[in-house]
Amino acid sequence: MIKSNLTAVVLFAMIFVGSFALGDNARLFFNLLGLVIVLSGLLGAMFLSYPAKNIGIACGVAWNAYRIELPSHNRIIEMLMELSVRSRSKGMIALEDAEETTTISYLKRTLSLLMDSYRMEEMRDILQTEMYYFKQRRIQHERLIRHAARLAPAFGVAGSVIGLIAMLSGIGDPDVIIKSIPVALTSTLYGIVLSNFFLIPMAENLHSKTQNELLIQKLITDGVVAIHYEQNPYRLVRKLESFLTPAARHESQYSFAEIRDKIHDMQNEASGGVA
């Protein structure tokens, strides 16, 4: 997660939780029984809906969506440009070193297919199939989290009903009513907060990261195909710029204005320093 986002989350979460303590009866907002009702009901329904393995994978993917920061689109274009210069200077064999050193798994797999001499039709079919099933898996993970987000408020209401039943059973006994009121009210609160502060934002973040990763994969696919056809690095960059927003293209104008000099320097480096 970006540091500015993390700082904002911590700040507003502290304000949100702290607002409960502003009143004179802050302790009424914290009820262990209400929390147990919501969590146990939610987890029970989730394990009834999905295999435990799927739940564990979805939680891991959602966590990694916050933990792992994707490379920028400009960085991907820069890497593809460097690969294009290498291939034009030393041939496709120069991409073997890039395949070993790259940290982007999709780019590594794409280069591996290229080095294994797959035909372009076969290569495109393999990569499109991989992108399709990657998207389908992410849709399933996102759906699982959104399902949990729908269930949480429902079990909050269930906790409230349990509290109301307890209140009715204690009519005439003020002690029973006082003990039941927090369960009836806080259960709904916990269900709403769990759904709207945690689960729905997690699903939205996963959706956003998935769309970004798919765009990166498309960018890499088109870039590597262009490298295979030995497209001029300058033209390659201009083509891949079409994936960027107008604002991102404007931000990258300075580096691309010097692209000819950079390509010249990279070619000299790739050829052993000979101008």
C-alpha positions in Angstrom: 0.0 0.0 0.0 1.2 3.5 -0.8 2.5 5.2 2.4 0.2 8.2 1.9 -2.8 5.8 1.7 -1.7 3.9 4.8 -1.2 7.1 6.8 -4.7 8.3 5.8 -6.2 4.9 6.7 -4.6 4.9 10.2 -5.5 8.6 10.8 -9.2 8.3 9.9 -9.6 4.9 11.5 -8.3 6.4 14.8 -10.7 9.3 14.4 -13.6 6.9 13.6 -12.9 4.7 16.6 -12.1 7.7 18.8 -15.5 9.2 18.1 -17.1 6.4 20.0 -15.2 7.4 23.1 -16.4 11.0 23.0 -19.6 10.3 24.8 -20.1 9.5 28.5 -21.1 5.9 27.8 -18.3 4.9 25.5 -18.0 1.4 27.0 -21.5 0.6 25.7 -20.1 0.6 22.1 -17.8 -2.3 22.9 -19.7 -5.6 23.5 -17.9 -8.9 23.2 -21.1 -11.0 22.8 -22.3 -8.8 19.9 -18.9 -9.1 18.1 -18.9 -12.9 18.6 -22.4 -13.3 17.2 -21.5 -11.3 14.0 -18.1 -12.9 13.4 -19.2 -16.5 14.2 -22.2 -16.2 12.0 -20.2 -14.6 9.2 -17.5 -17.2 9.3 -19.9 -20.1 9.5 -21.8 -18.8 6.5 -18.6 -18.3 4.5 -17.4 -21.8 5.2 -20.8 -23.1 4.2 -20.5 -21.1 0.9 -16.9 -21.8 -0.1 -14.2 -24.5 0.5 -11.7 -23.5 3.1 -8.9 -23.5 0.5 -10.7 -20.9 -1.6 -11.3 -18.7 1.4 -7.6 -18.9 2.4 -6.5 -18.1 -1.2 -8.8 -15.1 -1.4 -7.6 -13.7 1.9 -4.0 -14.1 0.7 -4.7 -12.4 -2.6 -6.5 -9.5 -0.9 -3.5 -9.1 1.5 -1.0 -9.1 -1.4 -3.1 -6.5 -3.2 -2.2 -4.1 -0.4 1.3 -5.4 0.3 2.7 -5.6 -3.3 3.1 -2.4 -5.3 2.9 -2.8 -9.0 5.5 -1.2 -11.4 4.3 1.9 -13.1 3.2 1.8 -16.7 6.1 4.2 -17.6 8.5 1.8 -16.0 7.1 -1.1 -18.0 7.5 0.9 -21.2 11.1 1.7 -20.3 11.9 -2.0 -19.7 10.4 -3.0 -23.0 12.4 -0.3 -24.8 15.6 -1.6 -23.2 14.7 -5.1 -24.3 14.0 -3.8 -27.8 17.5 -2.2 -27.9 19.1 -5.3 -26.7 17.5 -7.5 -29.3 18.4 -5.1 -32.1 22.0 -4.9 -30.9 22.7 -8.5 -30.1 19.8 -10.4 -31.4 17.1 -12.4 -29.6 19.8 -14.3 -27.7 20.4 -11.2 -25.6 16.9 -11.6 -24.1 17.9 -14.7 -22.2 19.8 -12.6 -19.6 16.7 -10.3 -19.3 14.5 -13.4 -18.8 16.7 -14.4 -15.8 17.0 -11.0 -14.2 13.4 -9.6 -14.6 11.3 -9.6 -11.4 7.9 -9.4 -13.2 6.6 -12.9 -13.6 4.4 -12.2 -16.6 7.2 -10.6 -18.5 9.5 -13.5 -17.6 7.0 -16.0 -18.9 6.4 -13.9 -22.1 10.1 -13.8 -22.8 10.4 -17.5 -22.1 7.8 -18.2 -24.8 9.6 -15.9 -27.2 12.9 -17.6 -26.6 11.3 -21.0 -27.0 10.5 -20.0 -30.6 6.7 -20.2 -30.4 4.9 -18.9 -33.4 3.2 -15.5 -32.8 -0.3 -17.1 -33.1 0.5 -19.7 -30.5 2.2 -17.2 -28.3 -0.7 -14.8 -28.4 -3.2 -17.6 -27.8 -1.2 -18.8 -24.7 -0.9 -15.3 -23.3 -4.5 -14.4 -23.9 -5.6 -17.7 -22.3 -3.4 -16.9 -19.2 -4.9 -13.4 -19.0 -8.4 -14.7 -19.3 -8.1 -17.2 -16.5 -6.1 -14.7 -14.3 -9.1 -12.4 -14.6 -11.6 -15.2 -13.9 -9.7 -16.2 -10.7 -9.6 -12.6 -9.5 -13.3 -12.3 -10.2 -14.0 -15.3 -8.0 -11.8 -13.9 -5.2 -13.5 -10.5 -5.4 -16.9 -12.2 -5.4 -16.0 -14.1 -2.2 -15.1 -10.9 -0.4 -18.2 -9.1 -1.6 -20.3 -12.1 -0.5 -18.8 -11.7 3.0 -19.6 -7.9 2.8 -23.3 -8.7 2.1 -23.5 -11.3 5.0 -22.0 -9.1 7.7 -24.9 -6.6 8.1 -27.3 -9.5 8.1 -25.7 -11.2 11.0 -25.6 -7.8 12.7 -29.3 -7.7 12.5 -29.5 -11.3 13.7 -27.5 -10.2 16.8 -29.9 -7.4 17.3 -32.9 -9.8 17.2 -31.2 -12.0 19.7 -30.7 -9.0 22.0 -34.4 -8.0 21.6 -35.6 -11.5 22.4 -33.5 -11.5 25.5 -35.0 -8.1 26.4 -38.5 -9.5 26.0 -37.7 -12.4 28.2 -36.6 -10.1 30.9 -39.6 -7.8 31.0 -40.0 -6.7 34.6 -36.3 -7.4 35.3 -34.3 -4.2 34.7 -31.0 -6.0 35.1 -31.8 -8.4 32.2 -32.9 -5.5 30.0 -29.8 -3.4 30.7 -27.6 -6.4 29.8 -29.5 -7.1 26.5 -29.6 -3.6 25.1 -25.9 -3.4 24.2 -26.1 -6.7 22.3 -29.2 -5.6 20.4 -27.6 -2.3 19.3 -23.9 -3.1 18.9 -24.4 -6.2 16.8 -25.9 -4.1 14.0 -23.1 -1.5 14.4 -20.4 -4.2 14.1 -22.0 -5.8 11.0 -22.2 -2.4 9.2 -18.7 -1.4 10.1 -17.2 -4.8 9.2 -18.9 -4.7 5.8 -18.4 -1.0 4.8 -15.1 -0.2 6.5 -13.2 -3.5 5.8 -14.8 -5.9 3.3 -16.2 -3.7 0.6 -13.0 -1.5 0.4 -10.9 -4.8 0.2 -13.0 -6.0 -2.7 -12.7 -2.6 -4.5 -9.0 -2.5 -4.0 -8.7 -6.0 -5.4 -10.8 -5.0 -8.4 -8.6 -2.0 -9.0 -5.4 -4.0 -8.8 -6.8 -6.6 -11.1 -7.6 -4.1 -13.8 -4.2 -2.5 -13.4 -2.4 -5.9 -13.7 -4.4 -6.8 -16.8 -3.4 -3.5 -18.4 0.3 -4.3 -17.6 -0.1 -7.7 -19.0 -1.6 -6.3 -22.2 1.2 -3.8 -22.4 3.9 -6.5 -22.0 2.2 -8.7 -24.6 2.0 -6.0 -27.3 5.5 -4.9 -26.4 7.1 -8.3 -26.7 5.3 -9.0 -30.0 6.6 -5.8 -31.3 10.1 -6.7 -30.2 9.8 -10.0 -32.0 9.1 -8.2 -35.2 12.1 -6.0 -34.6 10.1 -2.8 -34.4 12.2 0.4 -34.0 12.5 1.2 -30.2 11.3 4.8 -30.8 8.2 3.5 -32.6 7.7 0.9 -29.9 7.6 3.5 -27.2 5.2 5.7 -29.2 2.9 2.7 -29.7 2.9 1.7 -26.0 2.2 5.3 -25.0 -1.3 4.7 -26.2 -2.0 2.6 -23.1 -1.3 5.7 -20.9 -3.7 8.4 -19.9 -3.1 11.8 -21.4 -1.8 13.0 -18.0 0.6 10.1 -17.8 1.8 10.8 -21.3 2.4 14.5 -20.4 4.4 13.4 -17.3 6.6 11.2 -19.4 7.3 13.7 -22.1 10.6 14.8 -20.7 12.1 11.2 -20.7 10.6 10.4 -24.1 12.0 13.7 -25.6 15.5 12.3 -24.9 14.7 8.9 -26.1 16.9 9.0 -29.1 19.9 9.9 -26.9 19.0 7.2 -24.5 18.6 4.6 -27.2 22.0 5.6 -28.7 23.7 5.3 -25.3 22.1 1.9 -24.7 23.1 0.7 -28.1 26.7 1.7 -27.4 26.6 -0.1 -24.0 25.1 -3.2 -25.6 27.8 -3.2 -28.3 30.6 -3.0 -25.8 31.0 0.8 -25.7 31.7 1.2 -29.5 30.0 4.4 -30.8 
